[in-house]
Amino acid sequence: MNVTIQSVHFTASEQLEQFVQQKVNKLDQFFDGIVAAEVILKLEKSDSTENKVAEISLNVPGGDLFAKKQSKTFEAAVDLSVDALRKQLIKWKEKVRAK
């Protein structure tokens, strides 16, 4: 799977990029047909401490899956997004098998 990581309004550390790579690559366990993943990490301009946003878009045969989560840290936001995508992938897989 090809994983693209973009960071908006900041520069992502090597450690953060590796964390994102690891988490997104684990989604392969649930559905091996994932073509590509695009991860966008953003710093929202807000007063709250929960200003870190992770958007993950997965390209799967027949469509795209998407999750966007906001949290205090990028790691937490990525975790929440990956968790949401894991649920979507399981449903997607069941749909594909039912056809």
GROMACS elastic network, one bead per residue, 0.5 to 0.9 nm:
[ bonds ]
;  ai    aj funct       b0    kb
    1    25     6  0.73785   500
    1    28     6  0.80589   500
    1    32     6  0.88618   500
    1    33     6  0.87021   500
    1    34     6  0.63581   500
    1    35     6  0.55109   500
    1    36     6  0.52303   500
    1    37     6  0.71761   500
    2    34     6  0.88423   500
    2    35     6  0.68241   500
    2    37     6  0.61460   500
    2    38     6  0.83221   500
    3    21     6  0.69285   500
    3    24     6  0.77322   500
    3    25     6  0.81184   500
    3    36     6  0.58948   500
    3    38     6  0.58255   500
    3    39     6  0.73734   500
    4    21     6  0.88341   500
    4    36     6  0.79694   500
    4    37     6  0.62620   500
    4    39     6  0.59842   500
    4    40     6  0.83180   500
    5    17     6  0.72347   500
    5    20     6  0.81165   500
    5    21     6  0.84264   500
    5    37     6  0.85423   500
    5    38     6  0.61169   500
    5    40     6  0.59493   500
    5    41     6  0.75896   500
    6    11     6  0.89315   500
    6    12     6  0.82844   500
    6    38     6  0.79147   500
    6    39     6  0.62097   500
    6    41     6  0.61509   500
    6    42     6  0.84502   500
    7    10     6  0.60731   500
    7    11     6  0.60561   500
    7    12     6  0.60445   500
    7    39     6  0.84171   500
    7    40     6  0.58543   500
    7    42     6  0.59453   500
    7    43     6  0.84711   500
    8    11     6  0.75168   500
    8    12     6  0.88693   500
    8    40     6  0.73038   500
    8    41     6  0.61208   500
    8    43     6  0.66656   500
    9    41     6  0.88636   500
    9    42     6  0.64979   500
    9    43     6  0.60258   500
    9    44     6  0.84786   500
   10    41     6  0.87675   500
   10    42     6  0.76556   500
   10    43     6  0.71979   500
   12    15     6  0.81539   500
   12    16     6  0.62252   500
   12    17     6  0.65890   500
   12    41     6  0.82469   500
   13    16     6  0.52005   500
   13    17     6  0.63569   500
   13    18     6  0.87064   500
   14    17     6  0.51474   500
   14    18     6  0.62068   500
   14    19     6  0.86399   500
   15    18     6  0.51740   500
   15    19     6  0.62113   500
   15    20     6  0.87173   500
   16    19     6  0.50218   500
   16    20     6  0.62312   500
   16    21     6  0.86233   500
   16    74     6  0.79214   500
   16    75     6  0.74661   500
   17    20     6  0.51088   500
   17    21     6  0.61365   500
   17    22     6  0.86607   500
   18    22     6  0.61602   500
   18    23     6  0.86335   500
   19    22     6  0.52488   500
   19    23     6  0.62466   500
   19    24     6  0.86349   500
   19    75     6  0.74962   500
   19    78     6  0.88853   500
   20    23     6  0.52195   500
   20    24     6  0.60479   500
   20    25     6  0.83817   500
   20    39     6  0.80863   500
   20    75     6  0.77095   500
   20    78     6  0.68661   500
   20    79     6  0.87476   500
   21    24     6  0.53643   500
   21    25     6  0.59463   500
   21    26     6  0.86390   500
   22    25     6  0.52298   500
   22    26     6  0.63685   500
   23    26     6  0.53479   500
   23    27     6  0.72575   500
   23    78     6  0.77555   500
   23    79     6  0.73652   500
   23    82     6  0.69375   500
   24    27     6  0.55532   500
   24    28     6  0.79061   500
   24    37     6  0.75706   500
   24    39     6  0.87727   500
   24    56     6  0.86800   500
   24    78     6  0.86266   500
   24    82     6  0.66248   500
   25    28     6  0.57824   500
   25    29     6  0.82419   500
   25    37     6  0.89629   500
   26    29     6  0.58389   500
   26    30     6  0.80249   500
   26    82     6  0.88596   500
   27    30     6  0.56092   500
   27    31     6  0.68044   500
   27    32     6  0.81380   500
   27    34     6  0.84051   500
   27    82     6  0.74996   500
   27    85     6  0.79265   500
   27    86     6  0.63832   500
   27    89     6  0.81472   500
   28    31     6  0.52275   500
   28    33     6  0.76847   500
   28    34     6  0.68858   500
   29    32     6  0.65332   500
   30    86     6  0.68939   500
   30    89     6  0.65490   500
   30    90     6  0.64261   500
   30    93     6  0.81946   500
   31    34     6  0.65757   500
   31    86     6  0.88444   500
   31    89     6  0.63748   500
   31    90     6  0.73767   500
   31    92     6  0.86131   500
   31    93     6  0.67088   500
   32    35     6  0.86114   500
   33    59     6  0.89355   500
   33    60     6  0.61819   500
   33    61     6  0.68687   500
   34    37     6  0.77013   500
   34    58     6  0.68540   500
   34    59     6  0.60239   500
   34    61     6  0.72904   500
   35    58     6  0.75772   500
   35    59     6  0.54342   500
   35    60     6  0.55886   500
   35    61     6  0.73226   500
   36    57     6  0.83371   500
   36    58     6  0.59414   500
   36    59     6  0.51267   500
   36    60     6  0.74036   500
   37    56     6  0.68870   500
   37    57     6  0.56533   500
   37    59     6  0.61525   500
   38    55     6  0.80134   500
   38    56     6  0.56720   500
   38    57     6  0.51366   500
   38    58     6  0.65205   500
   38    59     6  0.83125   500
   39    54     6  0.69776   500
   39    55     6  0.56790   500
   39    57     6  0.65097   500
   39    58     6  0.87797   500
   39    78     6  0.88602   500
   40    53     6  0.80240   500
   40    54     6  0.58302   500
   40    55     6  0.50675   500
   40    56     6  0.64432   500
   40    57     6  0.85876   500
   41    52     6  0.73588   500
   41    53     6  0.57614   500
   41    55     6  0.64850   500
   41    56     6  0.87354   500
   41    74     6  0.73075   500
   41    78     6  0.86471   500
   42    51     6  0.82303   500
   42    52     6  0.59636   500
   42    53     6  0.50833   500
   42    54     6  0.65164   500
   42    55     6  0.82369   500
   42    74     6  0.86607   500
   43    46     6  0.87157   500
   43    51     6  0.57925   500
   43    53     6  0.63272   500
   44    50     6  0.86137   500
   44    52     6  0.61899   500
   44    53     6  0.69622   500
   45    48     6  0.88750   500
   45    51     6  0.68953   500
   46    49     6  0.79350   500
   46    50     6  0.82772   500
   46    51     6  0.61921   500
   47    50     6  0.85212   500
   47    51     6  0.78412   500
   48    51     6  0.62383   500
   48    72     6  0.88027   500
   49    52     6  0.81446   500
   49    71     6  0.79678   500
   49    72     6  0.56903   500
   49    73     6  0.88511   500
   50    53     6  0.82556   500
   50    70     6  0.63872   500
   50    73     6  0.74136   500
   51    70     6  0.66530   500
   51    71     6  0.64165   500
   51    72     6  0.62821   500
   51    73     6  0.81220   500
   52    69     6  0.84506   500
   52    70     6  0.55835   500
   52    71     6  0.54912   500
   52    72     6  0.59662   500
   52    73     6  0.59408   500
   52    74     6  0.56755   500
   52    77     6  0.70178   500
   53    68     6  0.70600   500
   53    69     6  0.57322   500
   53    71     6  0.65174   500
   53    72     6  0.87109   500
   53    73     6  0.83926   500
   53    74     6  0.67316   500
   53    77     6  0.61439   500
   53    78     6  0.81635   500
   54    67     6  0.81078   500
   54    68     6  0.57014   500
   54    69     6  0.55044   500
   54    70     6  0.64353   500
   54    71     6  0.84721   500
   54    74     6  0.66821   500
   54    75     6  0.87591   500
   54    76     6  0.89489   500
   54    77     6  0.54309   500
   54    78     6  0.55510   500
   54    80     6  0.87089   500
   54    81     6  0.68834   500
   55    66     6  0.73743   500
   55    67     6  0.57657   500
   55    69     6  0.65780   500
   55    70     6  0.87987   500
   55    77     6  0.85441   500
   55    78     6  0.78603   500
   55    81     6  0.70849   500
   56    65     6  0.82450   500
   56    66     6  0.57638   500
   56    67     6  0.54080   500
   56    68     6  0.64235   500
   56    69     6  0.88912   500
   56    78     6  0.80650   500
   56    81     6  0.66949   500
   56    82     6  0.76950   500
   56    85     6  0.82355   500
   57    64     6  0.67965   500
   57    65     6  0.57261   500
   57    67     6  0.66057   500
   57    68     6  0.86706   500
   57    85     6  0.87877   500
   58    63     6  0.86560   500
   58    64     6  0.55361   500
   58    65     6  0.50368   500
   58    66     6  0.62748   500
   58    67     6  0.88405   500
   58    85     6  0.82613   500
   59    62     6  0.84518   500
   59    63     6  0.64602   500
   59    65     6  0.66366   500
   59    66     6  0.89153   500
   60    63     6  0.55539   500
   60    64     6  0.56608   500
   60    65     6  0.74087   500
   61    64     6  0.79041   500
   65    85     6  0.70756   500
   65    88     6  0.71574   500
   65    89     6  0.78649   500
   65    92     6  0.89569   500
   66    81     6  0.85081   500
   66    84     6  0.86888   500
   66    85     6  0.69678   500
   66    88     6  0.86464   500
   67    80     6  0.86687   500
   67    81     6  0.53334   500
   67    82     6  0.76961   500
   67    84     6  0.64380   500
   67    85     6  0.62916   500
   68    77     6  0.81574   500
   68    78     6  0.87116   500
   68    80     6  0.84773   500
   68    81     6  0.59540   500
   68    84     6  0.87788   500
   69    76     6  0.87986   500
   69    77     6  0.53294   500
   69    78     6  0.73364   500
   69    79     6  0.88614   500
   69    80     6  0.63033   500
   69    81     6  0.56033   500
   69    84     6  0.89897   500
   70    73     6  0.83788   500
   70    74     6  0.81797   500
   70    76     6  0.82435   500
   70    77     6  0.53323   500
   70    78     6  0.86527   500
   70    80     6  0.83710   500
   70    81     6  0.87868   500
   71    74     6  0.68938   500
   71    75     6  0.85355   500
   71    76     6  0.61029   500
   71    77     6  0.50407   500
   71    78     6  0.88409   500
   71    80     6  0.86363   500
   72    75     6  0.86717   500
   72    76     6  0.70803   500
   72    77     6  0.75585   500
   73    76     6  0.53268   500
   73    77     6  0.63370   500
   73    78     6  0.86644   500
   74    78     6  0.59868   500
   74    79     6  0.84275   500
   75    78     6  0.51578   500
   75    79     6  0.60875   500
   75    80     6  0.86705   500
   76    80     6  0.61999   500
   76    81     6  0.85984   500
   77    80     6  0.51904   500
   77    81     6  0.61744   500
   77    82     6  0.85944   500
   78    81     6  0.50450   500
   78    82     6  0.59899   500
   78    83     6  0.84262   500
   79    82     6  0.52138   500
   79    83     6  0.61030   500
   79    84     6  0.86620   500
   80    83     6  0.50908   500
   80    84     6  0.62471   500
   80    85     6  0.86723   500
   81    84     6  0.51113   500
   81    85     6  0.61762   500
   81    86     6  0.85561   500
   82    85     6  0.50043   500
   82    86     6  0.60196   500
   82    87     6  0.87588   500
   83    86     6  0.50433   500
   83    87     6  0.65821   500
   83    88     6  0.88188   500
   84    87     6  0.53628   500
   84    88     6  0.64207   500
   84    89     6  0.87624   500
   85    89     6  0.59484   500
   85    90     6  0.85329   500
   86    89     6  0.51123   500
   86    90     6  0.63103   500
   86    91     6  0.87956   500
   87    90     6  0.52519   500
   87    91     6  0.64380   500
   87    92     6  0.86371   500
   88    91     6  0.51847   500
   88    92     6  0.60194   500
   88    93     6  0.85536   500
   89    93     6  0.59707   500
   89    94     6  0.85532   500
   90    93     6  0.51670   500
   90    94     6  0.63739   500
   90    95     6  0.87554   500
   91    94     6  0.51599   500
   91    95     6  0.62555   500
   91    96     6  0.87292   500
   92    95     6  0.50545   500
   92    96     6  0.61885   500
   92    97     6  0.86193   500
   93    96     6  0.51302   500
   93    97     6  0.61675   500
   93    98     6  0.85770   500
   94    97     6  0.51408   500
   94    98     6  0.60976   500
   94    99     6  0.89177   500
   95    98     6  0.51452   500
   95    99     6  0.67001   500
   96    99     6  0.55575   500
